[in-house]
Amino acid sequence: LFQGDLGPFNPGLPVEVPVWLAINLKQRQKCRLIPPEWMDVEKLEEIRDQERKEDTFTPMPSPYYMELTKLLLNYASDNIPKADEIRTLVKDTWDTRIAKLRLSADSFVRQQEAHAKLDNLTLMEINTTGTFLTQALDHMYKLRTNLQPGEGARSQDF
């Protein structure tokens, strides 16, 4: 719980504050949250449709789109018009992007690539496959070094 002095704030005038503060004030019924511009059904439909259409990852409206959506809908859904539709659209976009990421990772491993370029991914998206990719690369490295001719016999350490 935040304790201390804030402001001065003028009643009725919008002001930008950090998300943690906005949520704290909202929980204490001291403010009304205004969602970001991109948190709009029409804009999110365009983003979802574009993501489905493109083979590559399209830029997201915020590098924290998933985290912000989750926080704002959990704590201030009454301030967000069409909150349920927004939740569904962001989830659809997330699912599309994660499916693309899995396909990219699968292709990367199958082709035994040494590096990959993944533009327009958010940290949360990267973290969903980070462990898998790290382990896959480690196994590929071990297989490659064991298959190369060397001095003496090498162990099959997996």
DSSP file with accessible surface (Angstrom, degrees, kcal/mol):
  #  RESIDUE AA STRUCTURE BP1 BP2  ACC     N-H-->O    O-->H-N    N-H-->O    O-->H-N    TCO  KAPPA ALPHA  PHI   PSI    X-CA   Y-CA   Z-CA
    1    1 A L              0   0  164      0, 0.0     2,-0.3     0, 0.0    23,-0.0   0.000 360.0 360.0 360.0 132.3    0.0    0.0    0.0
    2    2 A F        -     0   0   55     19,-0.1     2,-0.4     2,-0.0     0, 0.0  -0.620 360.0-177.3 -81.2 132.6    1.3    3.4   -1.0
    3    3 A Q        +     0   0  156     -2,-0.3     2,-0.3     2,-0.1     0, 0.0  -0.998  35.8  62.6-128.5 135.8    1.5    6.0    1.8
    4    4 A G  S    S-     0   0   57     -2,-0.4     2,-0.3     2,-0.0    -2,-0.0  -0.865  81.5 -42.5 144.5-175.9    2.6    9.6    1.3
    5    5 A D        +     0   0  166     -2,-0.3     2,-0.3     2,-0.0    -2,-0.1  -0.666  49.2 178.4 -90.7 138.5    1.9   12.8   -0.4
    6    6 A L        -     0   0   63     -2,-0.3     3,-0.3     3,-0.0    -2,-0.0  -0.938  32.7 -29.5-130.4 157.8    0.8   13.0   -4.1
    7    7 A G        -     0   0   43     -2,-0.3     2,-0.1     1,-0.3    -2,-0.0  -0.625  37.8-121.0  99.1-161.9   -0.1   15.8   -6.3
    8    8 A P        -     0   0  128      0, 0.0     2,-0.4     0, 0.0    -1,-0.3   0.377  54.7-180.0 -77.3 140.0   -1.2   18.4   -6.4
    9    9 A F        -     0   0   88     -3,-0.3    -3,-0.0    -2,-0.1     6,-0.0  -0.900  24.3-134.7-109.4 142.1   -3.9   17.0   -8.7
   10   10 A N    >   -     0   0  110     -2,-0.4     3,-1.8     3,-0.2    -3,-0.0  -0.860  31.8-112.5 -96.0 123.5   -6.7   19.1  -10.1
   11   11 A P  T 3  S+     0   0  128      0, 0.0    -1,-0.0     0, 0.0     0, 0.0  -0.244  96.9  12.7 -56.3 136.0  -10.1   17.3   -9.9
   12   12 A G  T 3  S+     0   0   85      1,-0.2    19,-0.0    -3,-0.0    -3,-0.0   0.318  99.2 111.3  83.6  -9.0  -11.5   16.4  -13.3
   13   13 A L    <   -     0   0  111     -3,-1.8    -1,-0.2     1,-0.0    -3,-0.2  -0.865  69.6-121.6-101.4 129.8   -8.4   17.0  -15.3
   14   14 A P        -     0   0  101      0, 0.0     2,-0.3     0, 0.0    -4,-0.1  -0.382  33.2-178.8 -67.2 144.3   -6.6   14.0  -16.8
   15   15 A V        -     0   0   90     -2,-0.1     2,-0.5    -6,-0.0    -6,-0.0  -0.994  27.2-121.0-143.7 140.9   -2.9   13.5  -15.7
   16   16 A E        +     0   0  195     -2,-0.3     3,-0.0     6,-0.0     0, 0.0  -0.753  40.8 161.7 -84.6 128.2   -0.4   10.9  -16.7
   17   17 A V        -     0   0   44     -2,-0.5     5,-0.0     1,-0.0    -2,-0.0  -0.923  47.2 -78.6-135.9 162.8    1.0    8.9  -13.8
   18   18 A P     >  -     0   0   69      0, 0.0     4,-2.4     0, 0.0     3,-0.4  -0.284  44.2-115.1 -60.1 151.8    2.8    5.5  -13.5
   19   19 A V  H  > S+     0   0   55      1,-0.2     4,-2.7     2,-0.2     5,-0.3   0.889 114.7  56.5 -57.6 -42.3    0.5    2.5  -13.9
   20   20 A W  H  > S+     0   0  150      1,-0.2     4,-2.0     2,-0.2    -1,-0.2   0.900 110.4  45.2 -59.7 -37.5    1.2    1.3  -10.3
   21   21 A L  H  > S+     0   0   12     -3,-0.4     4,-3.0     2,-0.2     5,-0.3   0.921 111.1  52.1 -72.6 -42.4    0.0    4.7   -9.0
   22   22 A A  H  X S+     0   0   14     -4,-2.4     4,-2.5     1,-0.2    -2,-0.2   0.927 112.1  46.3 -59.1 -43.5   -3.0    4.8  -11.2
   23   23 A I  H  X S+     0   0   13     -4,-2.7     4,-2.8     2,-0.2    -1,-0.2   0.917 111.8  51.1 -67.6 -40.4   -4.1    1.3  -10.0
   24   24 A N  H  X S+     0   0   15     -4,-2.0     4,-1.5    -5,-0.3    -2,-0.2   0.940 112.8  45.3 -61.6 -46.0   -3.4    2.3   -6.4
   25   25 A L  H  <>S+     0   0   19     -4,-3.0     5,-3.1     1,-0.2     6,-0.5   0.898 112.7  51.6 -64.4 -39.4   -5.6    5.4   -6.7
   26   26 A K  H ><5S+     0   0   30     -4,-2.5     3,-1.9    -5,-0.3    -2,-0.2   0.922 106.8  53.0 -63.2 -43.5   -8.3    3.4   -8.5
   27   27 A Q  H 3<5S+     0   0  109     -4,-2.8    -1,-0.2     1,-0.3    -2,-0.2   0.837 110.5  47.8 -62.1 -31.1   -8.4    0.8   -5.8
   28   28 A R  T 3<5S-     0   0  101     -4,-1.5    -1,-0.3    -5,-0.2    -2,-0.2   0.290 116.5-118.6 -90.8   9.5   -8.9    3.6   -3.3
   29   29 A Q  T < 5S+     0   0  179     -3,-1.9    -3,-0.2    -5,-0.1    -2,-0.1   0.848  78.6 125.4  56.6  40.6  -11.6    5.1   -5.5
   30   30 A K      < +     0   0  146     -5,-3.1     2,-0.3    -6,-0.1    -4,-0.2   0.421  69.6  16.2-104.9  -4.5   -9.7    8.3   -5.9
   31   31 A C        -     0   0   45     -6,-0.5     2,-0.4    -5,-0.1    -2,-0.1  -0.974  63.6-122.2-156.7 171.9   -9.6    8.3   -9.7
   32   32 A R        -     0   0  167     -2,-0.3     2,-0.3    -3,-0.1    44,-0.0  -0.986  34.3-130.2-119.6 131.1  -11.0    7.0  -13.0
   33   33 A L        -     0   0   16     -2,-0.4    -2,-0.0    43,-0.1   -10,-0.0  -0.653   9.6-151.3 -85.6 139.9   -8.5    5.4  -15.3
   34   34 A I        -     0   0  104     -2,-0.3    46,-0.1    46,-0.1     3,-0.1  -0.947  22.6-131.0-107.3 118.6   -8.4    6.4  -19.0
   35   35 A P        -     0   0   32      0, 0.0    45,-0.0     0, 0.0     5,-0.0  -0.267  31.7 -89.9 -67.0 156.8   -7.2    3.4  -21.1
   36   36 A P    >   -     0   0   40      0, 0.0     3,-1.7     0, 0.0     0, 0.0  -0.255  40.8-106.8 -61.2 156.7   -4.4    4.0  -23.7
   37   37 A E  T 3  S+     0   0  164      1,-0.3     6,-0.2    -3,-0.1     0, 0.0   0.837 118.6  56.4 -53.6 -39.4   -5.5    5.0  -27.2
   38   38 A W  T 3  S+     0   0   31      1,-0.2     2,-2.4    23,-0.1    -1,-0.3   0.679  82.1  88.7 -72.3 -14.3   -4.7    1.6  -28.6
   39   39 A M    <   +     0   0    7     -3,-1.7     2,-0.4     4,-0.1    -1,-0.2  -0.385  65.6 116.0 -84.6  65.8   -7.0   -0.2  -26.1
   40   40 A D  S  > S-     0   0   71     -2,-2.4     4,-2.8     1,-0.1     5,-0.3  -0.986  72.7-125.3-136.9 138.9  -10.0    0.2  -28.4
   41   41 A V  H  > S+     0   0   12     -2,-0.4     4,-2.4     1,-0.2     5,-0.2   0.920 109.3  46.9 -55.5 -48.9  -12.0   -2.5  -30.1
   42   42 A E  H  > S+     0   0  135      1,-0.2     4,-2.0     2,-0.2    -1,-0.2   0.930 114.8  46.1 -61.8 -45.4  -11.5   -1.2  -33.7
   43   43 A K  H  > S+     0   0   82      1,-0.2     4,-2.2     2,-0.2    -1,-0.2   0.911 113.6  49.0 -64.5 -40.6   -7.8   -0.7  -33.3
   44   44 A L  H  X S+     0   0    5     -4,-2.8     4,-2.7     2,-0.2    -1,-0.2   0.845 107.8  54.4 -70.5 -31.3   -7.3   -4.1  -31.7
   45   45 A E  H  X S+     0   0   74     -4,-2.4     4,-2.8    -5,-0.3     5,-0.2   0.920 109.4  48.5 -64.7 -42.1   -9.3   -5.8  -34.5
   46   46 A E  H  X S+     0   0  129     -4,-2.0     4,-2.6     2,-0.2    -2,-0.2   0.924 112.4  48.3 -61.7 -44.3   -6.9   -4.1  -37.0
   47   47 A I  H  X S+     0   0   34     -4,-2.2     4,-2.4     2,-0.2    -2,-0.2   0.935 113.4  47.0 -62.5 -46.9   -3.9   -5.3  -35.0
   48   48 A R  H  X S+     0   0   42     -4,-2.7     4,-2.2     1,-0.2    -2,-0.2   0.935 114.0  47.1 -60.8 -46.7   -5.2   -8.8  -34.7
   49   49 A D  H  X S+     0   0   79     -4,-2.8     4,-1.8     1,-0.2    -1,-0.2   0.899 112.5  49.5 -64.3 -41.0   -6.1   -9.1  -38.4
   50   50 A Q  H  X S+     0   0   75     -4,-2.6     4,-2.2    -5,-0.2    -1,-0.2   0.915 110.1  51.5 -63.1 -42.1   -2.7   -7.7  -39.5
   51   51 A E  H  < S+     0   0    0     -4,-2.4    -2,-0.2     1,-0.2    -1,-0.2   0.892 110.7  48.1 -63.7 -39.1   -0.9  -10.2  -37.2
   52   52 A R  H  < S+     0   0  131     -4,-2.2    -1,-0.2     1,-0.2    -2,-0.2   0.848 113.3  48.7 -68.7 -32.6   -2.9  -13.0  -38.7
   53   53 A K  H  < S+     0   0  146     -4,-1.8    -2,-0.2    -5,-0.2    -1,-0.2   0.857 100.2  73.6 -77.7 -36.9   -2.2  -11.8  -42.3
   54   54 A E     <  -     0   0   70     -4,-2.2     4,-0.1    -5,-0.1     0, 0.0  -0.514  64.6-150.1 -83.7 146.8    1.6  -11.3  -41.9
   55   55 A D  S    S+     0   0  153     -2,-0.2     2,-0.1     2,-0.1    -1,-0.1   0.780  84.9  57.4 -79.7 -30.2    4.2  -14.1  -41.8
   56   56 A T  S    S-     0   0   93      1,-0.1     2,-0.4    62,-0.0    -2,-0.1  -0.464 103.7 -85.2 -94.7 171.9    6.5  -12.0  -39.6
   57   57 A F        -     0   0   14     62,-0.3    -1,-0.1    -2,-0.1    -2,-0.1  -0.626  42.3-142.7 -79.5 130.2    5.7  -10.3  -36.3
   58   58 A T        -     0   0   14     -2,-0.4     2,-0.1    -4,-0.1    -7,-0.0  -0.585  30.5 -90.7 -89.0 154.4    4.0   -7.0  -36.6
   59   59 A P        -     0   0   91      0, 0.0    -1,-0.1     0, 0.0    62,-0.1  -0.392  41.2-135.6 -63.9 138.6    4.8   -4.1  -34.2
   60   60 A M        -     0   0   27     60,-0.2    60,-0.0     1,-0.1     4,-0.0  -0.612  18.0-116.8 -91.6 157.5    2.6   -4.0  -31.2
   61   61 A P  S    S+     0   0   53      0, 0.0   -23,-0.1     0, 0.0    -1,-0.1   0.743 100.5  13.9 -68.0 -21.5    1.1   -0.8  -29.9
   62   62 A S    >   -     0   0   15    -24,-0.1     3,-1.6     1,-0.0     4,-0.2  -0.984  69.1-130.3-149.7 142.7    3.1   -1.1  -26.6
   63   63 A P  T 3  S+     0   0   78      0, 0.0    61,-0.4     0, 0.0    60,-0.3   0.654 116.6  43.7 -67.5  -9.3    6.0   -3.3  -25.6
   64   64 A Y  T 3> S+     0   0  124      1,-0.1     4,-3.1    58,-0.1     5,-0.3  -0.087  73.2 131.5-121.6  32.4    3.9   -4.2  -22.6
   65   65 A Y  H <> S+     0   0    5     -3,-1.6     4,-2.1     1,-0.2     5,-0.2   0.884  76.0  44.7 -57.2 -39.9    0.5   -4.6  -24.3
   66   66 A M  H  > S+     0   0   33      2,-0.2     4,-2.4    -4,-0.2    -1,-0.2   0.940 115.5  45.7 -71.6 -45.5   -0.2   -7.9  -22.6
   67   67 A E  H  > S+     0   0   55      1,-0.2     4,-2.7     2,-0.2     5,-0.2   0.928 115.0  47.7 -63.5 -44.7    0.8   -6.8  -19.1
   68   68 A L  H  X S+     0   0   33     -4,-3.1     4,-3.0     1,-0.2     5,-0.3   0.912 111.5  50.4 -64.0 -42.7   -1.1   -3.5  -19.4
   69   69 A T  H  X S+     0   0    6     -4,-2.1     4,-2.6    -5,-0.3     5,-0.3   0.944 112.2  47.3 -60.4 -47.2   -4.2   -5.2  -20.7
   70   70 A K  H  X S+     0   0  130     -4,-2.4     4,-2.0     2,-0.2    -2,-0.2   0.942 115.8  44.2 -60.8 -48.3   -4.2   -7.7  -17.8
   71   71 A L  H  X S+     0   0   66     -4,-2.7     4,-2.2     2,-0.2     5,-0.3   0.950 116.5  44.7 -62.0 -51.3   -3.6   -5.0  -15.2
   72   72 A L  H  X S+     0   0   17     -4,-3.0     4,-2.4     1,-0.2     7,-0.2   0.890 115.7  46.3 -66.3 -37.1   -6.1   -2.5  -16.5
   73   73 A L  H  X S+     0   0    3     -4,-2.6     4,-0.6    -5,-0.3    -1,-0.2   0.835 114.0  49.3 -75.0 -29.4   -8.8   -5.1  -17.1
   74   74 A N  H  < S+     0   0   94     -4,-2.0    -2,-0.2    -5,-0.3    -1,-0.2   0.867 126.9  23.3 -73.1 -37.0   -8.3   -6.7  -13.7
   75   75 A Y  H  < S+     0   0  106     -4,-2.2    -2,-0.2    -5,-0.2    -3,-0.2   0.591 136.3  22.6-108.2 -15.1   -8.4   -3.4  -11.7
   76   76 A A  H ><  +     0   0    0     -4,-2.4     3,-2.2    -5,-0.3     4,-0.4   0.026  65.9 133.0-144.7  34.5  -10.3   -1.0  -13.8
   77   77 A S  G >< S+     0   0   53     -4,-0.6     3,-1.3     1,-0.3     6,-0.3   0.813  73.6  65.1 -61.5 -25.3  -12.6   -2.8  -16.3
   78   78 A D  G 3  S+     0   0  118      1,-0.3    -1,-0.3    -5,-0.1    -5,-0.1   0.708 102.2  49.5 -70.3 -15.8  -15.4   -0.6  -15.3
   79   79 A N  G <  S+     0   0   26     -3,-2.2    -1,-0.3    -7,-0.2    -2,-0.2   0.421  98.0  80.0 -97.1  -0.9  -13.5    2.3  -16.8
   80   80 A I  S X  S-     0   0    8     -3,-1.3     3,-1.0    -4,-0.4     6,-0.1  -0.925  79.5-131.7-115.6 113.1  -12.8    0.5  -20.1
   81   81 A P  T 3  S+     0   0   94      0, 0.0   -40,-0.1     0, 0.0     5,-0.1  -0.355  90.1   5.0 -61.7 137.5  -15.5    0.4  -22.7
   82   82 A K  T 3> S+     0   0  130      3,-0.1     4,-2.3     1,-0.1     3,-0.2   0.882  78.5 169.5  56.8  45.4  -16.1   -3.1  -24.1
   83   83 A A  H <> S+     0   0   12     -3,-1.0     4,-2.7    -6,-0.3     5,-0.2   0.869  71.2  52.7 -57.1 -41.7  -13.7   -4.6  -21.7
   84   84 A D  H  > S+     0   0  122      1,-0.2     4,-2.1     2,-0.2    -1,-0.2   0.908 110.2  47.7 -64.8 -40.1  -14.7   -8.2  -22.5
   85   85 A E  H  > S+     0   0   89     -3,-0.2     4,-2.7     2,-0.2    -1,-0.2   0.906 111.9  50.7 -65.6 -40.5  -14.2   -7.7  -26.3
   86   86 A I  H  X S+     0   0    2     -4,-2.3     4,-2.6     2,-0.2     5,-0.3   0.930 108.5  51.7 -62.9 -44.5  -10.8   -6.1  -25.6
   87   87 A R  H  X S+     0   0  103     -4,-2.7     4,-2.3     1,-0.2    -2,-0.2   0.934 112.5  46.3 -57.5 -45.2   -9.7   -9.0  -23.5
   88   88 A T  H  X S+     0   0   79     -4,-2.1     4,-2.7     2,-0.2    -2,-0.2   0.918 112.2  49.7 -65.3 -43.8  -10.7  -11.4  -26.3
   89   89 A L  H  X S+     0   0    8     -4,-2.7     4,-2.3     2,-0.2    -2,-0.2   0.913 112.3  46.7 -64.3 -42.7   -9.0   -9.4  -29.0
   90   90 A V  H  X S+     0   0    3     -4,-2.6     4,-2.9     2,-0.2    -1,-0.2   0.924 113.3  49.6 -66.7 -40.0   -5.7   -9.1  -27.0
   91   91 A K  H  X S+     0   0   99     -4,-2.3     4,-2.9    -5,-0.3    -2,-0.2   0.915 110.3  50.4 -64.8 -41.0   -5.8  -12.8  -26.2
   92   92 A D  H  X S+     0   0   44     -4,-2.7     4,-2.2     2,-0.2    -1,-0.2   0.914 112.5  47.0 -61.4 -43.6   -6.5  -13.7  -29.9
   93   93 A T  H  X S+     0   0    3     -4,-2.3     4,-2.5     2,-0.2    -2,-0.2   0.935 112.7  49.5 -64.0 -45.3   -3.5  -11.5  -30.9
   94   94 A W  H  X S+     0   0   34     -4,-2.9     4,-2.8     1,-0.2     5,-0.3   0.941 110.9  49.7 -58.1 -48.4   -1.3  -13.1  -28.2
   95   95 A D  H  X S+     0   0   67     -4,-2.9     4,-2.3     1,-0.2    -1,-0.2   0.897 111.1  49.5 -60.1 -42.1   -2.3  -16.6  -29.3
   96   96 A T  H  X S+     0   0   28     -4,-2.2     4,-2.2    -5,-0.2    -1,-0.2   0.930 113.2  46.4 -62.0 -45.4   -1.5  -15.8  -33.0
   97   97 A R  H  X S+     0   0    1     -4,-2.5     4,-2.4     2,-0.2    -2,-0.2   0.905 112.5  49.1 -67.3 -40.0    1.9  -14.4  -32.1
   98   98 A I  H  X S+     0   0    8     -4,-2.8     4,-2.6     2,-0.2    -1,-0.2   0.900 109.9  52.0 -67.9 -38.1    2.8  -17.3  -29.8
   99   99 A A  H  X S+     0   0   49     -4,-2.3     4,-2.3    -5,-0.3    -2,-0.2   0.934 111.3  47.8 -62.1 -43.3    1.8  -19.8  -32.5
  100  100 A K  H  X S+     0   0   25     -4,-2.2     4,-2.6     1,-0.2    -2,-0.2   0.907 110.9  51.7 -61.1 -41.7    4.1  -17.9  -34.9
  101  101 A L  H  X S+     0   0    1     -4,-2.4     4,-2.7     2,-0.2    -2,-0.2   0.916 109.5  48.9 -64.5 -41.3    6.8  -17.9  -32.4
  102  102 A R  H  X S+     0   0  160     -4,-2.6     4,-2.7     2,-0.2    -1,-0.2   0.912 111.9  48.9 -65.2 -41.5    6.5  -21.7  -31.8
  103  103 A L  H  X S+     0   0  123     -4,-2.3     4,-2.6     2,-0.2    -2,-0.2   0.917 112.3  49.0 -63.5 -40.9    6.6  -22.3  -35.6
  104  104 A S  H  X S+     0   0   50     -4,-2.6     4,-2.6     2,-0.2    -2,-0.2   0.920 112.6  47.4 -63.7 -43.0    9.7  -20.1  -35.9
  105  105 A A  H  X S+     0   0    4     -4,-2.7     4,-2.5     2,-0.2     5,-0.2   0.917 112.0  50.2 -65.3 -42.0   11.4  -21.9  -33.1
  106  106 A D  H  X S+     0   0   65     -4,-2.7     4,-2.7     1,-0.2    -2,-0.2   0.937 113.2  45.6 -61.7 -46.5   10.5  -25.3  -34.6
  107  107 A S  H  X S+     0   0   45     -4,-2.6     4,-2.4     2,-0.2    -2,-0.2   0.911 110.8  54.5 -62.6 -41.9   11.9  -24.2  -38.0
  108  108 A F  H  <>S+     0   0   21     -4,-2.6     5,-2.2    -5,-0.2    -2,-0.2   0.932 112.9  41.8 -57.9 -47.0   15.0  -22.7  -36.3
  109  109 A V  H ><5S+     0   0   39     -4,-2.5     3,-1.3     1,-0.2    -2,-0.2   0.926 113.5  52.1 -70.2 -43.8   15.8  -26.0  -34.6
  110  110 A R  H 3<5S+     0   0  184     -4,-2.7    -1,-0.2     1,-0.3    -2,-0.2   0.870 112.2  45.4 -60.7 -37.5   14.9  -28.2  -37.6
  111  111 A Q  T 3<5S-     0   0  116     -4,-2.4    -1,-0.3    -5,-0.2    -2,-0.2   0.425 107.3-129.5 -87.0   1.5   17.2  -26.2  -39.8
  112  112 A Q  T < 5 -     0   0  119     -3,-1.3    -3,-0.2    -4,-0.2    -2,-0.1   0.890  40.1-177.5  52.5  46.0   19.9  -26.3  -37.2
  113  113 A E      < -     0   0   76     -5,-2.2    -1,-0.1    -6,-0.2     3,-0.1  -0.341  28.2-148.6 -71.5 156.5   20.4  -22.5  -37.4
  114  114 A A  S    S+     0   0   75      1,-0.3     2,-0.3    -2,-0.0    -1,-0.1   0.684  77.6   8.1 -98.3 -24.6   23.1  -20.8  -35.4
  115  115 A H        -     0   0  152     -7,-0.1     2,-0.3     2,-0.0    -1,-0.3  -0.985  61.2-161.6-152.3 160.7   21.2  -17.5  -34.9
  116  116 A A        -     0   0   62     -2,-0.3     2,-0.5    -3,-0.1     0, 0.0  -0.982  14.5-138.9-143.3 153.1   17.8  -15.9  -35.6
  117  117 A K        -     0   0  164     -2,-0.3     2,-0.6     2,-0.0    -2,-0.0  -0.970  18.9-179.3-115.5 119.1   16.4  -12.4  -35.9
  118  118 A L    >   -     0   0   67     -2,-0.5     3,-0.7   -62,-0.0     2,-0.2  -0.829  10.6-170.4-122.0  91.4   13.1  -11.9  -34.2
  119  119 A D  T 3   +     0   0   89     -2,-0.6   -62,-0.3     1,-0.2    -2,-0.0  -0.492  62.9  19.1 -80.5 152.4   11.9   -8.4  -34.7
  120  120 A N  T 3  S+     0   0   76      1,-0.2     2,-0.3    -2,-0.2    -1,-0.2   0.630  83.4 137.5  68.9  18.2    8.9   -6.8  -32.9
  121  121 A L    <   -     0   0   25     -3,-0.7    -1,-0.2   -64,-0.1     2,-0.2  -0.704  48.0-132.2 -90.0 149.2    8.6   -9.4  -30.1
  122  122 A T     >  -     0   0    8     -2,-0.3     4,-2.5     1,-0.1     5,-0.2  -0.578  24.3-110.7 -92.3 162.0    7.9   -8.2  -26.6
  123  123 A L  H  > S+     0   0  117    -60,-0.3     4,-2.6     1,-0.2     5,-0.2   0.885 118.6  54.5 -59.6 -39.0    9.9   -9.5  -23.6
  124  124 A M  H  > S+     0   0   67    -61,-0.4     4,-0.9     1,-0.2    -1,-0.2   0.905 109.2  47.9 -63.7 -39.0    6.9  -11.4  -22.3
  125  125 A E  H >> S+     0   0    1      2,-0.2     4,-0.7     1,-0.2     3,-0.6   0.923 111.9  49.3 -67.0 -43.5    6.6  -13.2  -25.7
  126  126 A I  H >X S+     0   0   71     -4,-2.5     3,-1.2     1,-0.2     4,-1.1   0.914 106.8  56.7 -61.8 -40.4   10.3  -14.0  -25.8
  127  127 A N  H 3X S+     0   0  117     -4,-2.6     4,-0.5     1,-0.3    -1,-0.2   0.746  94.7  66.7 -65.4 -22.8   10.2  -15.4  -22.3
  128  128 A T  H << S+     0   0   66     -4,-0.9    -1,-0.3    -3,-0.6     4,-0.2   0.802 118.3  22.5 -69.0 -27.4    7.5  -17.9  -23.2
  129  129 A T  H <X S+     0   0   10     -3,-1.2     4,-2.8    -4,-0.7     5,-0.3   0.392  95.7 100.3-117.0   2.8    9.9  -19.8  -25.4
  130  130 A G  H  X S+     0   0   22     -4,-1.1     4,-2.6     1,-0.2     5,-0.2   0.910  84.9  46.0 -56.4 -46.9   13.2  -18.7  -23.9
  131  131 A T  H  X S+     0   0   95     -4,-0.5     4,-2.6     2,-0.2     5,-0.2   0.936 113.3  49.6 -64.0 -45.7   13.8  -21.8  -21.9
  132  132 A F  H  > S+     0   0  100      1,-0.2     4,-2.8     2,-0.2    -2,-0.2   0.942 113.7  45.3 -58.3 -49.2   12.9  -24.1  -24.8
  133  133 A L  H  X S+     0   0   34     -4,-2.8     4,-2.8     1,-0.2     5,-0.2   0.911 112.2  51.2 -64.1 -41.5   15.2  -22.3  -27.2
  134  134 A T  H  X S+     0   0   97     -4,-2.6     4,-2.2    -5,-0.3    -1,-0.2   0.934 113.8  44.2 -61.4 -46.0   18.1  -22.2  -24.8
  135  135 A Q  H  X S+     0   0  113     -4,-2.6     4,-2.6    -5,-0.2    -2,-0.2   0.910 113.2  51.4 -66.0 -41.1   17.8  -25.9  -24.1
  136  136 A A  H  X S+     0   0   14     -4,-2.8     4,-2.6    -5,-0.2    -2,-0.2   0.931 111.3  47.4 -62.2 -44.9   17.4  -26.7  -27.8
  137  137 A L  H  X S+     0   0   70     -4,-2.8     4,-2.6     2,-0.2    -1,-0.2   0.902 111.0  52.1 -63.2 -39.4   20.5  -24.7  -28.7
  138  138 A D  H  X S+     0   0   75     -4,-2.2     4,-2.4    -5,-0.2    -2,-0.2   0.938 111.6  45.9 -62.8 -45.5   22.4  -26.4  -25.9
  139  139 A H  H  X S+     0   0   82     -4,-2.6     4,-2.6     2,-0.2    -2,-0.2   0.905 112.2  51.4 -64.5 -40.7   21.5  -29.8  -27.2
  140  140 A M  H  X S+     0   0   19     -4,-2.6     4,-2.7     2,-0.2    -2,-0.2   0.921 109.7  50.3 -62.8 -40.8   22.3  -28.8  -30.7
  141  141 A Y  H  X S+     0   0  150     -4,-2.6     4,-2.6     1,-0.2     5,-0.2   0.939 111.2  48.1 -62.0 -45.7   25.7  -27.6  -29.6
  142  142 A K  H  X S+     0   0   52     -4,-2.4     4,-1.9     1,-0.2    -1,-0.2   0.909 112.5  48.9 -63.0 -41.7   26.4  -30.9  -27.8
  143  143 A L  H  X S+     0   0   74     -4,-2.6     4,-1.6     1,-0.2    -1,-0.2   0.929 112.0  48.6 -63.8 -44.1   25.4  -32.9  -30.8
  144  144 A R  H  X S+     0   0   87     -4,-2.7     4,-1.1     1,-0.2    -2,-0.2   0.915 112.5  47.0 -62.3 -44.6   27.5  -30.9  -33.1
  145  145 A T  H  < S+     0   0   27     -4,-2.6    -1,-0.2     1,-0.2    -2,-0.2   0.849 112.8  50.2 -69.7 -30.2   30.6  -31.1  -30.9
  146  146 A N  H  < S+     0   0   32     -4,-1.9    -1,-0.2    -5,-0.2    -2,-0.2   0.771 110.1  50.5 -76.4 -25.2   30.1  -34.9  -30.4
  147  147 A L  H  < S+     0   0  140     -4,-1.6    -1,-0.2    -5,-0.2    -2,-0.2   0.672  90.9  92.5 -86.4 -17.5   29.8  -35.4  -34.2
  148  148 A Q  S  < S-     0   0  112     -4,-1.1     2,-0.1    -5,-0.1    -4,-0.0  -0.568  88.4-107.4 -77.7 139.5   32.9  -33.6  -35.1
  149  149 A P        +     0   0  131      0, 0.0     2,-0.3     0, 0.0    -1,-0.1  -0.395  54.2 158.8 -65.7 138.4   36.1  -35.7  -35.4
  150  150 A G        -     0   0   41      2,-0.3     2,-0.6    -4,-0.1     4,-0.1  -0.823  47.8 -61.7-145.3-174.1   38.4  -35.0  -32.5
  151  151 A E  S    S-     0   0  193     -2,-0.3     0, 0.0     2,-0.1     0, 0.0  -0.683 100.9 -22.3 -81.2 118.0   41.2  -36.5  -30.5
  152  152 A G  S    S-     0   0   69     -2,-0.6    -2,-0.3     2,-0.0     2,-0.3  -0.027 104.4 -40.1  76.0-179.4   40.1  -39.7  -28.9
  153  153 A A        -     0   0  106     -4,-0.1     2,-0.4     1,-0.0    -2,-0.1  -0.599  54.9-146.0 -82.7 140.4   36.6  -40.8  -28.2
  154  154 A R        -     0   0  121     -2,-0.3     2,-0.1    -8,-0.2    -2,-0.0  -0.817  19.5-115.0-104.7 148.4   34.1  -38.2  -26.8
  155  155 A S        -     0   0   85     -2,-0.4     2,-1.3     1,-0.1    -1,-0.0  -0.422  19.0-121.7 -78.2 157.0   31.4  -39.1  -24.4
  156  156 A Q        +     0   0  123     -2,-0.1     2,-0.9     2,-0.0    -1,-0.1  -0.589  43.3 173.8 -95.0  69.6   27.8  -38.8  -25.3
  157  157 A D              0   0  105     -2,-1.3   -11,-0.1     1,-0.1    -2,-0.0  -0.695 360.0 360.0 -86.7 107.1   26.9  -36.4  -22.5
  158  158 A F              0   0  114     -2,-0.9    -1,-0.1   -16,-0.0   -19,-0.1  -0.349 360.0 360.0-109.6 360.0   23.3  -35.2  -22.9
